[in-house]
Amino acid sequence: MDATFTEEQQEIRRTLRELTTKRCTPDDVKAATRTPAGHDLALWGALGAELGLPGLALPERYGGVGATVTELALAQEELGRVLAPAPLLATSGLVAPLIAALGTDAQREAFLPRIARGALTAALAVPGTGLATALGLVAENAGDWSGGGRAGGVQARGGDGGWRLYGQAEQVLDGHSAGLLLVAAHTGGFARSRTLLFLVEGDAAGLVRTRQTSLDETRPQARVELRDVAAELLGAQSGGEGDVLGALAATGDTAATLLAAEAVGAADRALERTVGYVKEREQFGRPVGSFQAVKHRLADVYVTVQAARSAAYYAAWATGDRGRERVGGLALAQALEALRTAAAEAVQLHGGIGFTWEHDAHLYLKRAAGDELLFGPVHLLRAHAAGAAGLFAVTA
């Protein structure tokens, strides 16, 4: 393994650092989250049309750059530093890989070039609150999480006129503004129960989307209601549930890797801001950062963040090699823990001002808590990874 980044990879980091430093101050982030879209449309246009970021890991034949998950992870890390509210994770981390893996040639040609240039945003709609389960991060994704033939979830009904969907999905990332929804739905009843994926246009009749109030405003979520909505099956009619569940698990590993890199970027920035503050804030006639106890606390955070960064980089490298085990979930667990620790110390060491809900430190605290609620918790991420590796297998 060569851990050295190429000049092209370093350029991605430098370019995004320069752009986000100018365009994503804490005030800019807060203002963007309160717009109807939930993100800065001008910033997203720059990331898409000018930098080609949404298509970074897509093949060149579909208008992408043809890079690897490593480049996308580096980009996600830079966006994580400033908590940029952008639909990159939902569009390029969740939906685009599934269309590329399962879609027909016509579907890939119809959607991937638009995603690559930032003209189309997309969201993955999973019934209930089981996004982490559907992606195979905290449990095996085989089961009845999509509906299971019972009331609830999202049900799909096929007929001469195509597929119709009805049901509801909660906690859909960027679902209120996405131009395309990829919906996981149950079909076949009890006799041929299976989960399939369906494409739904954002302006489809019978589709009702409501933005939800969430702890982390920088990660917009929506409730999606499907009231007999026309949908297109993703992939060929002959495709089975096994292909879908396998693709969801593979996408989950990639998404976990991207989330880990993003959390590392956020944790690093939270630590950086805290170090800067304790160097300036004085107590008893000397900087707070000069006290040994404070130095020790920040040193512990630094070690935690660097360990998480190493895990995220390794996961990004391993994701591109199909012969290697999936380690995205473990990297995500370590990164979420690092972000939670860095954010908590930021609140503590900023003193009385740090405890005010409006302080910038709470943006990082909310991101840490919100991501763990959506994609964790940490102990289940680790337990599932350990189970998959057979660490607790009972031998005869």
C-alpha positions in Angstrom: 0.0 0.0 0.0 1.3 3.4 -1.0 -0.1 5.9 1.5 1.3 8.9 -0.4 -1.3 11.1 -2.2 -0.7 12.0 -5.8 -0.3 15.6 -6.9 -3.8 15.4 -8.5 -5.3 14.2 -5.2 -3.5 17.0 -3.3 -4.9 19.5 -5.9 -8.4 18.4 -5.1 -7.8 19.1 -1.5 -6.2 22.5 -2.2 -8.9 23.6 -4.6 -11.8 22.7 -2.3 -10.0 24.2 0.8 -9.7 27.5 -1.1 -13.3 27.5 -2.3 -14.9 26.5 1.0 -12.8 28.9 3.1 -14.3 31.7 1.1 -17.9 30.4 0.6 -18.6 28.4 3.7 -18.1 30.5 6.8 -20.3 29.5 9.8 -22.7 32.3 8.9 -22.9 31.2 5.3 -23.6 27.6 6.4 -26.4 28.7 8.8 -27.9 30.9 6.1 -27.8 28.2 3.5 -29.6 25.6 5.7 -32.5 28.0 6.1 -33.2 28.3 2.4 -36.0 26.2 0.8 -33.3 24.0 -0.9 -31.4 23.5 2.4 -28.1 24.2 0.7 -26.3 27.0 -1.2 -27.4 26.6 -4.8 -24.6 28.8 -6.0 -22.0 26.7 -4.2 -23.5 23.5 -5.5 -23.3 25.0 -9.0 -19.7 25.7 -8.5 -19.0 22.2 -7.2 -20.8 20.7 -10.1 -20.4 22.8 -13.2 -16.9 24.2 -12.4 -15.2 21.4 -10.4 -17.1 18.3 -11.6 -17.3 17.1 -8.0 -20.6 15.1 -8.2 -19.0 13.1 -11.1 -15.6 12.6 -9.5 -16.0 8.8 -9.1 -18.2 8.2 -12.1 -16.9 6.7 -15.3 -15.8 9.1 -18.1 -18.3 7.6 -20.5 -21.1 9.1 -18.4 -19.5 12.5 -18.1 -17.6 11.7 -14.9 -13.9 12.1 -14.0 -13.2 8.4 -13.7 -11.5 8.8 -10.3 -11.7 6.5 -7.3 -13.4 6.5 -3.9 -10.2 7.9 -2.5 -10.5 11.2 -4.4 -14.2 11.5 -3.5 -13.3 10.8 0.2 -10.7 13.6 0.1 -13.3 15.9 -1.3 -15.8 14.9 1.4 -13.2 15.5 4.1 -12.8 19.1 2.9 -16.5 19.7 2.8 -16.8 18.1 6.3 -14.3 20.7 7.7 -16.8 23.5 7.1 -20.0 21.3 7.4 -20.9 22.4 3.9 -24.6 21.7 3.4 -24.5 20.1 -0.1 -26.3 17.1 -1.5 -23.1 15.4 -2.5 -23.4 12.4 -0.1 -27.0 11.7 -1.1 -26.4 12.1 -4.8 -22.9 10.8 -5.5 -22.4 8.6 -2.4 -25.8 6.8 -2.3 -27.8 7.1 -5.5 -25.2 7.3 -8.3 -23.3 4.1 -7.3 -26.6 2.2 -7.3 -27.7 3.4 -10.7 -24.2 2.6 -12.0 -24.3 -0.9 -10.5 -27.9 -1.9 -11.2 -29.3 0.4 -13.9 -29.8 -0.5 -17.5 -27.7 1.2 -20.2 -30.6 3.5 -21.0 -31.0 4.4 -17.3 -27.3 5.1 -16.9 -27.3 7.3 -20.0 -30.4 9.2 -18.8 -29.3 10.0 -15.3 -25.5 9.7 -14.7 -24.4 12.5 -17.0 -26.8 14.9 -15.4 -25.6 13.8 -12.0 -22.0 14.2 -13.0 -22.4 17.8 -14.0 -24.5 18.7 -11.0 -27.7 19.3 -13.0 -29.5 16.6 -11.1 -29.6 15.9 -7.4 -30.9 12.5 -6.1 -31.9 10.9 -2.8 -32.3 7.4 -1.6 -35.7 6.8 0.1 -35.7 3.9 2.6 -38.9 3.1 4.5 -39.0 3.9 8.2 -35.8 4.9 10.0 -33.7 1.9 8.8 -31.2 3.6 6.5 -28.2 2.1 8.4 -29.9 -1.4 8.2 -30.7 -1.1 4.5 -27.1 -0.2 3.8 -25.9 -3.2 5.8 -23.9 -1.1 8.3 -25.4 -2.2 11.6 -27.2 -5.5 10.6 -27.7 -7.7 7.6 -30.0 -5.9 5.2 -32.0 -9.1 4.3 -35.3 -8.9 6.0 -38.5 -7.0 6.2 -37.1 -3.4 6.5 -38.8 -2.4 3.2 -42.3 -3.5 4.3 -42.2 -7.3 4.4 -45.7 -7.8 3.0 -47.3 -6.1 5.9 -48.9 -2.6 6.3 -46.2 0.0 6.4 -43.0 0.6 4.5 -43.3 1.2 0.8 -45.2 -1.3 -1.4 -44.8 -1.8 -5.1 -47.5 -3.1 -7.4 -46.7 -4.1 -11.0 -49.2 -4.1 -13.9 -49.7 -3.5 -17.6 -49.2 0.2 -17.0 -45.8 -0.2 -15.1 -45.1 0.0 -11.5 -47.0 2.0 -8.8 -45.7 2.8 -5.4 -47.5 3.6 -2.2 -46.2 4.1 1.3 -43.9 6.4 3.3 -40.2 6.9 3.9 -38.8 8.9 6.8 -35.4 10.5 7.2 -34.6 10.8 3.4 -31.4 12.8 3.1 -32.0 15.9 0.9 -35.3 14.2 -0.1 -37.3 17.5 -0.1 -35.3 19.0 -3.0 -33.9 16.1 -5.0 -34.8 16.0 -8.6 -34.8 12.1 -8.6 -35.7 9.7 -5.9 -34.4 6.1 -5.7 -37.0 4.3 -3.6 -36.6 0.9 -1.9 -39.9 -0.9 -2.0 -41.3 -4.3 -1.1 -43.1 -6.4 -3.7 -44.4 -9.9 -4.3 -46.4 -10.2 -1.1 -45.7 -13.2 1.1 -45.3 -15.7 -1.7 -42.5 -14.0 -3.6 -41.4 -11.4 -1.0 -38.5 -9.2 -2.2 -37.1 -5.7 -2.1 -36.4 -3.8 -5.3 -35.3 -0.3 -6.2 -37.4 2.1 -8.2 -36.8 5.5 -9.9 -39.3 8.3 -9.2 -39.1 11.7 -10.7 -39.2 14.6 -8.3 -42.3 16.1 -9.8 -44.3 12.8 -10.1 -48.0 12.9 -9.4 -49.0 11.7 -6.0 -45.5 12.4 -4.5 -45.6 14.4 -1.3 -42.4 15.6 0.3 -42.1 17.5 3.5 -38.8 18.8 5.0 -38.4 17.6 8.6 -37.0 19.5 11.5 -33.8 17.8 12.4 -31.1 18.2 15.0 -28.4 18.8 12.4 -29.7 21.5 10.0 -26.7 21.0 7.7 -28.0 17.5 6.9 -31.5 18.2 5.6 -34.0 15.3 5.9 -37.5 14.9 4.5 -40.5 12.7 4.9 -41.6 11.2 1.5 -45.1 10.0 0.9 -46.0 8.0 -2.2 -49.6 7.9 -3.0 -50.0 5.5 -5.9 -47.0 7.1 -7.7 -45.7 5.9 -11.1 -42.2 4.5 -10.9 -39.6 2.8 -13.1 -37.8 -0.3 -11.9 -34.1 0.2 -11.6 -32.4 -2.4 -13.8 -33.7 -5.2 -15.9 -37.0 -7.0 -15.0 -35.1 -10.2 -14.4 -33.0 -8.7 -11.7 -33.5 -10.2 -8.3 -33.5 -9.2 -4.7 -30.0 -10.6 -4.2 -28.5 -8.2 -6.7 -30.3 -5.3 -4.9 -29.3 -6.2 -1.4 -25.7 -6.8 -2.5 -25.5 -3.5 -4.3 -27.0 -1.7 -1.2 -24.4 -3.3 1.1 -21.6 -2.4 -1.3 -22.9 1.2 -1.5 -23.2 1.3 2.2 -19.5 0.5 2.6 -18.6 3.3 0.2 -21.0 5.7 1.9 -19.6 4.8 5.3 -16.1 5.5 4.0 -17.2 8.9 2.7 -18.9 9.7 5.9 -15.8 8.7 7.9 -13.7 11.1 5.8 -16.3 13.8 6.3 -16.4 13.3 10.1 -12.6 13.4 10.2 -12.6 16.7 8.4 -15.2 18.1 10.9 -13.3 16.7 13.9 -10.0 18.2 12.7 -11.6 21.6 12.2 -13.3 21.5 15.5 -10.0 20.7 17.2 -8.2 23.5 15.2 -10.7 26.1 16.3 -10.4 25.0 19.9 -6.7 25.2 19.9 -6.8 28.6 18.4 -9.3 29.8 21.1 -7.3 28.4 24.1 -4.2 30.2 22.8 -6.0 33.5 23.0 -8.3 33.1 26.0 -6.6 34.1 29.2 -7.3 33.0 32.7 -5.3 34.0 35.8 -3.1 36.2 33.6 -2.0 33.5 31.2 -3.5 31.7 28.1 -5.8 28.8 28.9 -3.9 26.6 26.5 -0.8 26.9 28.6 -2.3 24.8 31.4 -1.0 21.2 31.4 -4.5 19.7 31.9 -5.8 21.5 28.8 -2.7 20.4 26.8 -3.3 16.8 27.8 -7.0 16.9 26.8 -6.2 18.4 23.4 -3.4 16.0 22.8 -5.8 13.1 23.4 -8.2 14.6 20.9 -5.4 15.0 18.4 -4.4 11.4 18.7 -8.0 10.3 18.3 -8.5 12.4 15.2 -5.3 11.2 13.5 -6.2 7.5 14.2 -9.6 8.1 12.7 -8.0 9.8 9.7 -5.8 6.7 9.1 -8.8 4.4 9.3 -10.8 6.5 6.9 -7.9 6.7 4.4 -7.4 2.9 4.6 -11.1 2.3 4.1 -11.0 4.6 1.0 -8.1 2.7 -0.4 -9.6 -0.7 0.3 -13.0 0.2 -1.1 -11.5 0.4 -4.6 -10.2 -3.1 -4.4 -12.9 -5.7 -4.7 -10.7 -8.4 -3.3 -10.5 -6.8 0.1 -12.9 -6.9 3.0 -15.3 -4.1 3.6 -14.0 -1.9 6.4 -16.1 1.3 5.9 -18.3 0.6 8.9 -15.3 0.3 11.2 -13.7 3.5 9.9 -17.1 5.2 10.3 -17.3 4.1 13.9 -13.9 5.4 14.7 -14.5 8.7 12.9 -17.9 9.3 14.6 -16.3 8.7 17.9 -13.5 11.2 17.1 -16.0 13.8 16.0 -18.1 13.4 19.1 -15.0 13.7 21.3 -13.6 16.8 19.4 -17.0 18.5 19.4 -17.6 17.9 23.1 -14.1 19.2 24.0 -14.8 22.2 21.8 -17.9 23.1 23.8 -16.1 22.5 27.1 -12.9 24.4 26.4 -14.7 27.4 24.9 -16.0 27.9 28.4 -19.3 29.7 29.1 -19.6 31.0 25.5 -19.2 27.4 24.3 -22.3 26.3 26.1 -24.6 28.8 24.3 -26.6 26.9 21.7 -25.9 29.5 19.1 -22.1 29.1 19.2 -20.4 27.6 16.2 -19.1 24.7 18.2 -22.6 23.4 18.4 -22.7 22.9 14.6 -20.1 20.2 15.1 -21.8 18.8 18.1 -25.1 18.5 16.2 -23.3 16.9 13.2 -21.8 14.3 15.5 -25.1 13.5 17.1 -27.1 13.5 13.9 -24.7 11.2 12.0 -24.7 8.7 14.8 -28.5 8.7 14.9 -28.7 8.2 11.1 -25.8 5.8 10.5 -24.9 4.3 13.9 -24.7 3.9 16.7 -21.0 3.4 17.1 -21.3 0.2 19.1 -23.6 -1.4 16.5 -21.3 -0.5 13.7 -18.4 -2.3 15.5 -20.6 -5.2 16.6 -21.8 -5.9 13.0 -18.2 -5.6 11.6 -17.0 -8.0 14.3 -19.8 -10.4 13.5 -19.1 -10.3 9.8 -15.5 -11.1 10.5 -16.4 -14.1 12.6 -14.7 -12.7 15.7 -17.4 -14.1 18.0 -18.1 -17.3 16.1 -18.8 -20.4 18.3 -16.5 -23.3 17.5 -17.3 -26.9 18.2 
